[in-house]
Amino acid sequence: MRETTNALARGANFGNTLNLVLETIYGGMGFNRVAAFLRDGDAFKGRAGFGTAMPEVLQDLSFPEAYVTDVFHLSLANNADVFIEDVVGPKSAASMPAWLTETLPDVGAFILLPMNLNGCPIGLLYGEWMKGTAAQVEREEMLLMRLLRDNLMKSLGSK
């Protein structure tokens, strides 16, 4: 956290801050993978990531901007942080997009942290645990991830 604050104070750009935030979340939460989806034309595409099979799967992480009822679009539309504890569980399976389970079949649980600029969704941060891994997010951990995301967004506003 302190590193991103210091990087911002030194004038770090969005790309450098994004990598620092992803690396911090990846290491701090014990995720299998982390990725940043950024708006690119009419889609949100994976642009940076760490973890298992990254960067090989990064190019396949993409979903259309056009709204469909899935957890990714709901998170973006409502600017809501999301924690899915069990991807295949009865409460969440219906809201999982097919591209996620096809591209990342070992996903067991994940978090989404949407990024909005002036009220418009520009992307989201994604972190996941593998199937069979006990996924838990403490209140303080979620607050810290939100602060990291907010620091990342400040790097856009400072230019």
C-alpha positions as CSV (number, residue, x, y, z in Angstrom):
1,M,0.0,0.0,0.0
2,R,2.7,2.4,1.0
3,E,4.6,1.6,-2.3
4,T,1.7,2.7,-4.4
5,T,1.2,5.9,-2.4
6,N,4.9,6.6,-2.8
7,A,4.8,5.8,-6.5
8,L,1.9,8.2,-7.0
9,A,3.8,10.9,-5.1
10,R,6.7,10.4,-7.5
11,G,4.4,10.7,-10.5
12,A,4.1,7.1,-11.6
13,N,2.0,6.6,-14.7
14,F,-1.1,4.3,-14.9
15,G,0.8,1.4,-16.4
16,N,3.5,1.3,-13.8
17,T,0.9,1.8,-11.0
18,L,-1.3,-1.0,-12.5
19,N,1.6,-3.5,-12.4
20,L,2.4,-2.5,-8.8
21,V,-1.2,-2.9,-7.7
22,L,-1.6,-6.3,-9.4
23,E,1.6,-7.6,-8.0
24,T,0.7,-6.4,-4.5
25,I,-2.8,-8.0,-4.6
26,Y,-1.4,-11.2,-6.1
27,G,1.2,-11.6,-3.4
28,G,-0.9,-10.3,-0.5
29,M,-4.0,-12.5,-1.1
30,G,-2.3,-15.7,-2.3
31,F,-4.2,-15.6,-5.6
32,N,-3.6,-18.2,-8.3
33,R,-4.0,-15.3,-10.9
34,V,-4.7,-11.6,-11.1
35,A,-5.6,-9.6,-14.1
36,A,-6.7,-6.2,-15.2
37,F,-9.4,-5.9,-17.8
38,L,-9.5,-2.6,-19.6
39,R,-12.0,-1.2,-22.0
40,D,-10.7,-1.6,-25.6
41,G,-13.2,-0.6,-28.3
42,D,-16.4,-2.6,-27.7
43,A,-14.9,-5.1,-25.2
44,F,-13.1,-5.4,-21.9
45,K,-9.8,-7.2,-22.5
46,G,-7.1,-8.6,-20.2
47,R,-4.1,-6.2,-20.4
48,A,-1.9,-7.1,-17.5
49,G,-1.7,-10.0,-15.1
50,F,0.4,-12.3,-12.8
51,G,0.1,-16.0,-11.9
52,T,-0.5,-19.4,-13.4
53,A,-0.3,-19.5,-17.2
54,M,0.0,-15.7,-17.5
55,P,0.7,-14.2,-20.0
56,E,-0.4,-17.1,-22.1
57,V,-4.1,-16.8,-21.2
58,L,-4.1,-13.0,-21.0
59,Q,-5.0,-12.6,-24.7
60,D,-8.0,-14.9,-24.2
61,L,-9.4,-12.9,-21.3
62,S,-12.0,-10.8,-23.0
63,F,-15.7,-10.1,-22.8
64,P,-18.0,-7.8,-24.8
65,E,-18.9,-4.4,-23.5
66,A,-22.6,-5.0,-24.4
67,Y,-24.5,-5.8,-21.3
68,V,-25.5,-9.4,-20.5
69,T,-26.6,-10.7,-17.1
70,D,-23.4,-12.1,-15.7
71,V,-21.3,-11.2,-12.6
72,F,-18.7,-9.2,-14.6
73,H,-21.3,-6.9,-16.2
74,L,-23.3,-6.6,-12.9
75,S,-20.1,-5.5,-11.1
76,L,-19.3,-2.9,-13.8
77,A,-22.9,-1.6,-14.2
78,N,-23.3,-1.2,-10.4
79,N,-19.7,-0.2,-9.6
80,A,-19.8,-2.9,-7.0
81,D,-16.9,-4.9,-5.6
82,V,-17.8,-8.7,-5.8
83,F,-16.5,-11.8,-4.0
84,I,-17.6,-15.1,-5.5
85,E,-16.8,-17.8,-3.0
86,D,-17.7,-20.8,-5.2
87,V,-17.9,-20.4,-9.0
88,V,-19.9,-23.6,-9.5
89,G,-22.1,-23.2,-6.4
90,P,-25.9,-23.0,-6.7
91,K,-25.9,-19.2,-5.8
92,S,-23.4,-18.2,-8.5
93,A,-23.2,-20.7,-11.3
94,A,-26.0,-19.1,-13.3
95,S,-24.2,-15.7,-13.3
96,M,-20.8,-17.1,-14.5
97,P,-20.0,-16.2,-18.1
98,A,-19.0,-19.1,-20.3
99,W,-15.8,-17.4,-21.5
100,L,-14.5,-17.5,-17.9
101,T,-14.9,-21.2,-17.2
102,E,-13.7,-22.1,-20.7
103,T,-10.6,-19.9,-20.5
104,L,-9.8,-20.6,-16.8
105,P,-11.3,-24.0,-16.0
106,D,-9.5,-24.2,-12.7
107,V,-11.1,-21.1,-11.1
108,G,-12.8,-21.8,-7.8
109,A,-13.4,-18.4,-6.4
110,F,-12.6,-14.8,-7.3
111,I,-13.0,-11.1,-6.6
112,L,-13.9,-8.2,-9.0
113,L,-12.9,-4.6,-8.3
114,P,-14.5,-2.4,-11.0
115,M,-12.7,0.8,-12.1
116,N,-14.7,3.8,-13.0
117,L,-13.6,7.1,-14.3
118,N,-16.1,10.0,-14.2
119,G,-18.9,7.5,-13.7
120,C,-18.0,5.4,-16.7
121,P,-16.6,1.8,-16.3
122,I,-13.1,1.6,-17.8
123,G,-12.2,-1.8,-16.5
124,L,-11.9,-4.1,-13.5
125,L,-9.3,-5.9,-11.4
126,Y,-9.7,-9.6,-11.1
127,G,-8.1,-12.0,-8.6
128,E,-8.8,-15.7,-8.3
129,W,-8.2,-18.8,-6.3
130,M,-8.0,-22.3,-7.8
131,K,-10.7,-24.9,-7.2
132,G,-10.1,-26.7,-4.0
133,T,-8.5,-23.7,-2.3
134,A,-10.3,-22.2,0.7
135,A,-11.1,-18.7,-0.5
136,Q,-11.8,-16.1,2.2
137,V,-11.7,-12.3,2.1
138,E,-11.6,-10.5,5.4
139,R,-13.2,-7.1,5.7
140,E,-9.8,-5.4,6.2
141,E,-8.3,-7.2,3.1
142,M,-11.2,-6.0,0.9
143,L,-10.7,-2.5,2.2
144,L,-7.0,-2.6,1.4
145,M,-7.7,-3.9,-2.1
146,R,-10.2,-1.1,-2.6
147,L,-7.6,1.4,-1.5
148,L,-5.1,0.0,-4.0
149,R,-7.7,0.2,-6.8
150,D,-8.5,3.8,-5.7
151,N,-4.8,4.7,-5.8
152,L,-4.6,3.2,-9.3
153,M,-7.5,5.4,-10.4
154,K,-5.7,8.5,-8.9
155,S,-2.8,7.8,-11.3
156,L,-5.2,8.5,-14.2
157,G,-6.5,11.7,-12.6
158,S,-3.0,13.1,-11.9
159,K,-2.1,13.3,-15.6
